[in-house]
């Protein structure tokens, strides 16, 4: 089975169960200041799990683009990926455990769908703790499913060895394994049940504990059904949500590989064309040696991830901050590994990106739309890095001593030679010495007000915690876009936004620096709209209707057929109309005074405004 087939079958199956199919949301979280990237299918859907109405209805299914940067350094083994696709079906207060489990079983085992032999399936359930009891209900439903295939599904006591008992099918596990979420410190969460596939039934009956069989890759997880009925509060309490939700996640790359009996997430058509290109460029074969395999996996993963991030309609280019820094790090790391396996061609990364765009733009059309942006940025970054790399490596040799690399030296390599700290660390490790990371961080803080570095890009608050401040700034962003279009012209479209409790950052297309007069004019328009205390209201409509009403479609591919449109002001005072997921304040008067703090270049043809509400 190919990745495209699995994706299509999954969505088709859930369509047949009354789900509307929604396109992937952006990889760049819109209103969540606490993370750099969308890390799971649930992430963009948190507001709907909390009770907001989704334009697609109460049952939706999707394939969501995800990036997890926590494991970048692990990429190269057989299972870590920076970019991956997550297939998911969602119930926002609609169906719950019974349907979720029955449909999981049907999709996995029915000949019409995946047709997996039920004998190869094992499931885990939540074993209970002080916050929530054992998930007895899920156990019962699983037993009914296994019974359909004539399998007596017994519960294996936690921690007990399986000892060859083929009837042990259900494994209750603690919260660390079978409780999912919240995505941040607070928000929707709940017990989950995970489905595992026996990769090597030929090895005879399983004897060890379930955990051990998992660690040894005898069984591998393919799907996770989460029953989100709780909200974790700031105080660490678990309250019942007003609705019971289902969030399921199936990692596409892994599932494809596992189902064809591979333990290697790279061993599928998701990567074959990419590897072919890298083989061509390097003159090496994927299986030549362990080092070559590792390098090719890193290159494939990193260029693919960078291509998807830059191809995300938000104009993220390599830079020294936030998402741009991750892109830079991915590209530069790939280039280094390319050197290692003998790629001598100049400006080669774009060749790999073209394959990615070719293979994936069917499912993710934004890659096709943004291919020029991707290629140009790869070229530019590779040129930049090429120039500094030679000089930087010489410098690195100079500063390298048996005592390691000092913080100041590492910072100089970063600042002057464009060496990401991670690369300095890797080079140091190759030479058997350490880098003073703390010293580097101190230097960095001194020199830059880096709001969030890539390594700090972990979950903290989560959208559920979105304060009033971010809501106000979000509404301000709509006023800002409308004002920019009035002052600068209709060519202005939003390229991205990032909101923290303190400030709004807004990227938009415009070819040149704004003059002081233009900035003042924009501020004035926004503040006038605030002073008029305009109402903000939300309507649901079809995408066609939204377009007909000239709603600004910031990211057209974001939702399915039905969209939410936020209008600010009415009649003569209609100020702004945008397709948007919300939330927003009810009246603009809540905003206070709008002030532009900075206007600067973001990337080619894209300007960036930082603004606050005072
Ligand atoms: N949120 C769960 C996960 O990421 C299920 O989608 O595994």
Boltz pocket constraint, residues with backbone or C-beta under 6 A from the ligand:
constraints:
  - pocket:
      binder: B
      contacts: [[A, 39], [A, 40], [A, 41], [A, 42], [A, 87], [A, 88], [A, 180], [A, 224], [A, 225], [A, 226], [A, 247], [A, 248], [A, 249], [A, 250]]
      max_distance: 6.0
